[in-house]
Amino acid sequence: MKPHILIIHRWRDHYAGYAEYLDHDLHHVTYVCTELATAAVPASAAAVAFVAATDRLDLVIAAADGLIARFGVPERIVALNEGDLDTAAELRARLAVAGDQPDRLARFRDKLVMAQTVVRGDVAVPAFADAPDTQAVVRFADSHGWPLIVKPRRGTASRDVLRLNSVDDLAALDRLPPEPRMVQTFCPDQVFHIDGLWTGTELGPWRASRYVNTCMEFAAGDVLGSVEVDDADLLGPLGGFLADACAAFGDAPWVFHMEAFVGTEADGTVRINFLEAGSRVGGAEIPFVWREVHGVDLMEAAIHIQLGRSPIVRQISDQRVGGWLLVPTPVPAPCRITVAELDLPVSEWPYARVIPAVGAEIPKAGGYEHVGARFRFSGAATDDVEKAIRRTAGQLWLECVPSRSDLPSAR
């Protein structure tokens, strides 16, 4: 009997090359996915079970039970999207399958546990506390002052993250549905994301990027971009911070997507504070930029770790600077594209573009795949790439109308 590998999958685009990482002839590789994600499932899959949403544990359990009846209990369960990590961990625990269980995953999924973990590793992080209710936020403000950030302890893509500037803003918190939250002092420094591989003892390949706008601004309807930094004076301190932060999470290998606040002291010293970390490949266009610009497939490393294998450590082959840009739809999804034009000479186009055709339906799916338009950039220097990102954002003409789309969910 061939070993059974079960993959929970939600992307429509080819963020991960499953058939390249895992021999589908030597294994029964089955997929639990949404109908919208079918296009990225290899034709060699042993079976596909559809669910309305891959973050619905009850639906995934039912789908997995059907696959188990045919192929047996899986040897491993794989989930590469951030939104599916909890589902996979719960399913592993239920079936006694090796891999990350909910208790170990908590340090990467529960933001309060995450902050406590890095503090124990002597990594700098803005002051924080649990925020089970409004009174806890008020008590924290009494000690640390305003403004504050209140966010879900488990959340993605800046969902329901609030900046509270004074006690008058607490009403916005009261309007949100109840869930576990944490509160943290507001840090005005620039947000960076740092992506790469921790081998368990040292850093493998990694790149640091500066956001163009913020994830919170994107959630509010603005564009979001990112450009890799090439400043050696900054990369040195970032590398030391990164190694300490990765080590705080233990000696097991993991692919990381980390965010940090980066500023400068009066004497010119670089100031770095931990924001968040995910045991996963970064979202948006990060997997594509790493493969296409740097010749390293972080998804390959991530899937090998989840399969219990040693990750493949490849060094970056191209030191060019990468970047990406996401443009939201001008009206909330679901919507239909009526105008999509990039008013730039072809010579100035980003090297990769995902611009929906007129008439295309954008589903209400959340995350960073199903947006108005996506772009990827490459250049010789950070300044060049950032200028290209801003130029593209300013020259894209995108119009949409609300739609009663009956497209299946991408969740």
Sequence and secondary structure as in RCSB ss.txt:
>XXXX:A:sequence
MKPHILIIHRWRDHYAGYAEYLDHDLHHVTYVCTELATAAVPASAAAVAFVAATDRLDLVIAAADGLIARFGVPE
RIVALNEGDLDTAAELRARLAVAGDQPDRLARFRDKLVMAQTVVRGDVAVPAFADAPDTQAVVRFADSHGWPLIV
KPRRGTASRDVLRLNSVDDLAALDRLPPEPRMVQTFCPDQVFHIDGLWTGTELGPWRASRYVNTCMEFAAGDVLG
SVEVDDADLLGPLGGFLADACAAFGDAPWVFHMEAFVGTEADGTVRINFLEAGSRVGGAEIPFVWREVHGVDLME
AAIHIQLGRSPIVRQISDQRVGGWLLVPTPVPAPCRITVAELDLPVSEWPYARVIPAVGAEIPKAGGYEHVGARF
RFSGAATDDVEKAIRRTAGQLWLECVPSRSDLPSAR
>XXXX:A:secstr
   EEEEEE  SS S  HHHHS TTTSEEEEEE GGGGGGS TT SEEEE S TT HHHHHHHHHHHHHHH S S
EEEE SGGGHHHHHHHHHHHT SS  HHHHHHHH HHHHHHHHHHTT     EEE SSHHHHHHHHHHH S EEE
EESS STTTT EEE SGGGHHHHHTS    EEEEE   SEEEEEEEEE SSSEEEEEEEEEES HHHHHTT  EE
EEE   HHHHHHHHHHHHHHHHHT SS EEEEEEEEEEE TTS EEEEEEEEESS  STTHHHHHHHHHS  HHH
HHHHHHTTS       S   EEEEEEE  SS SSEEEEEEEE S GGGS SEEE   TT EE S  TTTSSSEEE
EEEESSHHHHHHHHHHHHHHEEEEEEE         
